[in-house]
Amino acid sequence: MPKQATTLPKGYRGDMANGFNPQDASHLPGEDILHVARRQRLLGPAYRLFYRSPVEISRAKGVFLYDKHGNEYLDAYNNVVSLGHSHSRVVEAIQKQLEVLCTHTRYMQEPLLDYAEALINTFGGELGRTGCAMFTCTGSEANDLALRIARYHTGKTGVIVTAEAYHGNSGAVAAISPSLGKKSALDPLLRTVAAPDSYRLPVEEIGRRMAEDVARQIADLEGHGGGLAAFVADSVFSSDGLYVDPTDALGPVAEVVRKAGGLFIADEVQSGFGRTGTHLWGHARHEVDPDIVTLGKPMGNGYPVAGLVVRSKLVAEFGSSMRYFNTFGGNSVAIAAAQAVLDTIVEEGLMDNATKVGGEILDGLRDLQNKYEFVGDVRGTGLYFAVELVKDRDRKIPDMDRALAAVNALRDRRILISATGADANILKIRPPLVFTSSNAGRLLEGLDEALRSVQK
């Protein structure tokens, strides 16, 4: 079903869903107007703020953020601090290590190897048996490095991603991130395929259709001389609109990619570290064995640490010809933070919590779907959810205006989420893994009020 264009709501920044428009600031308090003006002068226009009325945050703890007036906001969006803000175990690990040593990976350090071993052991297949870990500071750097390895190994340059993918902000990975907007230049040898839209496509056909689409794009790349270096996918398709089912879509794609000599790169920046509840890694839900897995945001619970796990053969080829070094990637403090996060996820049973509390939220969202005609679809796994708002359920026409109004209505109730998808009509809900049933109740109650407020 072709999508129909929506009217841009007031305050919408066309290159960012739920972006604040500095030209629409007259409704803000005077001190906020001055803050925005100062921000524009000092940081320039490339930085973006969330919400029609931006939120100024002074401190945070657990699942709550607080402004300078002490007002409490429920954080139902943050995947960076997946253990919750200022988690005591991570703070203590960082503080203790910083008092002792913070240096790079060119010195022998046992904790670095201990964490690499623990991380690799969380994977199945060949990665779990013989994989190697490499460390960076950000998910963007991890994806950048993965592309370098893939292009070196294959001798080819073409990349395939989904139509609204986001894989980072370095030059190389911004060029394979269509969701950054029409004005963001893409790699000439990038090709895109449709996400597995379980709302609009027959679920039983999605895997076959996606594999056929990838095969067509590979043929096009080969026809233009670039060939396929890699297919890169976030296995929950976060920026495309969060499509968590079916879980057999990526297997056929991986077969097509490998037949063409390309690598399958699983971007776990948003779907990893227990986010999906049932699996530590999102790609495992699809039962695929990637060539490279990239890691980011939640790895250090706010401390900048990221990396990748790669098949040993690939890194042996790459490393025999060039060295890799990152001054801060994998430094002593970063590894202490990462180890604390991994230990906490396991020892505090946060995947079980994500499954339990996530199930409660998903049930509540489906109740709201039954209540409001404009809620076309609800999707989710673990503590990650999409609520797709439409103008017409039969024709499934995206309703960006209402979605962004709902996001801002929640913000006014001090509950923070955002929006995603090509039409910014999908509510994106992604609470920290420590969310409780009580937190879930507040979220659902607030969402009910917000949807009621935008009903007409």
N, C-alpha and C positions, 0 to 999 in steps of 0.2 A: 504494500500500500504506500504510494508516494506521500511524503510528508509535506504539509502546507506551511508556508512561512508564517511566523507570528509577528505581531507588532512589538517592537522593542519597548519594554517598560521604562519608566522614568528612572534614571540612575544606573541603567545597565551599561556596563563596559563590554562592548562587543567582543573583546579578546579575552574576557575572563568572566565566567559565570559568577554571579554574586559579588561583582566588584563595585566598590564605591566610586561614584563619579564626583570629582572635586567641583565640577560645575553645578552640582545639585547639593549645595551645602547650606542654603539659606535657612533650613529648618533646624540646624544644629545650634546648641548653646554657643554663646560668644567665645568661650574659652576653647571649645572644640574647633571652631572656625579658625581661630588664631593658630592652633596646633597644626591643623591641616595645611594652612598657608606656610607655616615654618617648615613643615615636612617637605612640601613641594619645593621650597627654596633650597633646602639643604640636601635632600636626597634625589631630587629630580622626578620626572613623571613616570619613569619605568616601574617604580615600586607601586604596588597596589594595596589598598586596604579592603577588608571585607565589609559587607553590609551597607545599606543605604545610610544608616547611622553607625559609623565605626565605633568599635569598643576599645577603650583604653584600659589596658591590663597592668596591674601593679604587682600582683603576686598570685601564686597558684598552689594548690595542694590536692592530691588525689584526683578526683574527677571535677574539681571546681576551680574556676578562675575568679579573681576579685579585682574590681576596679579601685581607683584611688579613694572612692567614697565608701568602700567596704561592701558594695553590692556584689552578691554571689551569682555566678553564671555556671550553669551545668554544661560541661564540655562533652558534647555528643559527637564530636567530629575528629578528635585528635589521634592520629596514628603515629605521630612522632614519639610522644610520651605514652607508649602503649601500656605501660605499667601504672600510669597515672603520674601527675605532676609531682616533682620533688620526692620521688620514691626513696625512702630512707636507706634502703639497702644499696641502691645505685649511688646516692649521694655519699654514703660512707665509703664505698669502694673507691670512688673518684678522689675523695679527700685524702684517704689514707695513702693511695698510690702517689698522689701529687706531692705529698710530704716526703716521699722516699726517692722516687725516680720518675722522670718523664723524658724518654729518649726514643730514638728511632730504631728501625728493624735491622740496622747494620751491625748491631751488637747482639751477642747471644743472650737470649732471655727466655727462661723456662716458661713463664706464664703465657708468652706468645704462642709457644708450641702446644701448651696444654689447651688453650682456647681453640686453636686451629683443629686439634684432634677432636675435641668435644663437638665442635661445629660440624666437621665432616661426618662424624658418627651419627648425626641426626638425619642424614640422607640415605635413601635407598639406592639400589642399583650400583652401577659402576662408580658413581660419584662417592657413594658411601664406602666402597671397598678401596678405591685407589685415588680418590680425588685430592686435589691440592687447593689450599686457600690462599687468596691474595687480598690485601687490605688497602682500602682507600679512606677518604674522609666523607664522601657523599655517595648517594645512589647514582647521581649523574656521572661521577668519576668511575664508578663500578661499571656502568653500562658503556661508557667510553672505552674503558680497558677491554671489556668483552668484545666490542666491535673491532678493536685493534687485533685481538687474538684471532677472531673469526676471519678477518680479511687477510691476515698473514697466513693462516692455515689453508684457506681455500684458494688464495690468489685471485679472488673475485671481490667485487665491491658492492653489489646490489643487496638491498635489505628490504624485507617485507614486514609490515606491522599492520595493526588494525586501524580503521579509518579515523578514529578519534584518540589514538594512543598518545600517551605522554611518557617519555623515557628519560627526561632530564633537561638540563639547561646549559651544558657545555656546547661548544660549537658543533661537535659531531652528533651528539644525541638530540639537541634541539632540532637538528636537520632531519631527524627521524621521528619527530613528535608533532603530528598534524594538529593536535588539540591546542597548540600554541596560537593558532589563528591564521587567517589567510595572508596576513602581512609578514608572517615569519617564514623565511626562505627555507624550503625543503631540499634535501639532497636530490639531484636529478636522477639518481639511480635508486630512489626510494619508490616502492610500490605499496599500495594499501589494499586490504581486503575488508569486507564487512565483518563487524563483530557478530558473534553468535546470538542474534537478537531473539531470545526465546519468547518474547511478547508478540512478535510479528511473524515469525517463521515456524513452520511445523518442526517441533522439537526432534522428531525422529530423523529429520533430513539435515539437521544443522551440520553434523560432522562431515557428511559427504559433500555438502555444498561448500563448506569452508575449504576442504581439501582441494576441490575442483577449482575454486577461486585462486587458491595459492598456486596451483599448477599452472593456471593461465598467466599469472603474474611472473612466475619463473620463466616461462617461455618468452614472455615479453622482455625480461631482463637479458636473457641469452641472445635474443634478437638484436638488442641494442649494444651487445658487447660487454656488459658488466658482469653478467652471471650472478648467481646467488651466493652471497657470503653467509647470510643468516636470516632466519625468521625470529623475530623478537616478540614475546607476548607476556603481558600481565595476565595470569590465568583466571582472574576474576573480572578482567576487562573493565577496570575501575573508571577510566575516563570516557569509555564508550557508553557507560550507563549501568555498569555492574550486572553482568550476566553470569550467574554462578552455576546454572544448569543449562543444558545437560553437561555431565562430566566426562563425556566420551568424545568431545569435539576436537581436542588437541591431539589425540592419538593418530587419527588419519592424517592430520597435518604434518606431524613429525615424520611419518613414513615418506610423504611426498618430498619434504625438505631434504631428508637424508639421501633419498634416491637421486636428487639433483646435486648432491655433494655439499649442501649447505649445512650450517650448524643450527641447532635449536637452542635458543637462549631464553630461559625463563626469568623474567623480571619479577622478583619477589619483594620489591620495595614496599608495595601496598598489601600484597596477599600473604606475606610470610610472617614468621614468628608467631604462629598460633592464631592469627586473625580469623581464619575460617572455622576455628573451633575443632573440627574433626581431624585436621592434619596440621602439622607444624608448617608445612610448605604448601602453597596453593596448587602447584603443579602436581603434587601427589594425589590430589582428588581426581585428576585426569589419568592417573597411572602412566604418566610419561616419564622417561629417563632423560633429562636434558643433557646437552653437552656442556653448558655453562649455566650457572644460577647466579643472579646478581642480587645483592642485599643492600638495604639502606635504612631509611628513616627510623624504624623502631629498634634497631640493633643496639643502640646505646642509650635509649630512653631520653633522647634530647642531646646527649653528647655526640659530637660529629664523628661517627665511626661507621664504616660501610665496607663492602668487599664483594668478593665472588668466590664461588667454588667451581672448579673446572676439571675436566678430565685430564688425568696426568699426561697422556700422550700429547694433548694440545699445548699444555704449558711447557712440556719438555721441548717441543719444536720451537715455540715462541722464545723461551728463555735461553735456548742455545745460540740464538742469533742476536738477542738484545737483552739488556738488563732492565729490570723494573725497580724503581725506587720512588717512594712517596714520603717526604719528610715527616708528615704527621699521620699518614695512614698506618694504622697498626702500632702507634706509639704506646708506651707503657700504660698511660692513663686510659686511652681509648680501649685497650684490651681489658683493663680492669672493669670498665663500665660494661663492655659487651659480655664479659663472663658473668657479671652480676645479673644482667638482664636474662640471659639464657638460664641460669640457675633458678632465678625467681619464677620464670614461666613454668618450669618443671616442678619445683618444690612447692609452689603455692597453688598448683593445679589450675592455672589460669585458662588452659584450653577447655577443661571441664566447665569452668565458670562461663567461658564464652559460649559454650554449647547450651548450658542451662539458661542463663539470662538472655542469651540471644534467642532461644526458643520462645521465651516469654514475650520478648519484643516483637518477634515475627508474628506470633498469634495476635498480639494487640494491633499490629499494622493491618493484618487481614480483617480484623473487626472494623477498622476504619475504612478499609476498601469496601466492605459491605455497606457502610454507613454513607459514604460520599460517592456519588456517581462519577465525579471527575477523577477519582483515584483509579486509574486504569489497570495498574499492575503493581504488585509488591514482590520484591525479590530479596533474598538474603541467605547468608550462612554465617555461623559463628556470630561475631559482633560486627557485621557489615551488612548494610541494608540499602535498598533503593526503593523509593516510592515514586512511581511515574504518574504524573498528572497530565490529563488529556482533556481536550475540548469535547470530544465525542468518543464514547467507548467503542461504538461499532466501527468507526473509521480510524480510531486510534491516533487522532491528530494531536501532536504535542501542544501543551499549554505552558509556555515559558512564563508568561505574565503572572499566572496564578502561582506557579512554583516559586518564583522569586519573591512574590508577595508573601507566600507562606514561610519562606526562609526568614524574611525580615520580621514577620509577625512572631515567629519563635524567638528571634533575637530580642524583640521588645519584651518578651516574657522571660528573658535571660536564660534561654536555652539555645545553644550554638550548634548549628549544622550548616551544610552548604548545598550546592546544586551541581549537577554534572550532566554529561551527555551533549550531543551535537546541538541540541535545541535548548539546553539548560532547563529542561522541564522535569528533571529527575532529582528528587530530594536525596541527598547523599548523607547517610547517617553512619558514623563510624566511631563509636565510643571507645575509650580506653578499656583494656581487657579486665580491669578491676571493677567495672560497672556492676552494681548490685541490683537486686529486684526492686528496691526502693527507688534507685536512680531510674530504672526502667519505667516504673510507674509515673514518676514525674515527667519523663520524656513523653510518654504516651498521652498523658493528660494535657500537657502543653501542646502537643501536636494536634490533638482533637480540637482544642480551642483555636489554634491557628488555622486549621482547615475550615472550621465553622466561620471564622472571620473573613475568609476569602471565598465563601460559598457562592455569593452573589456576584 
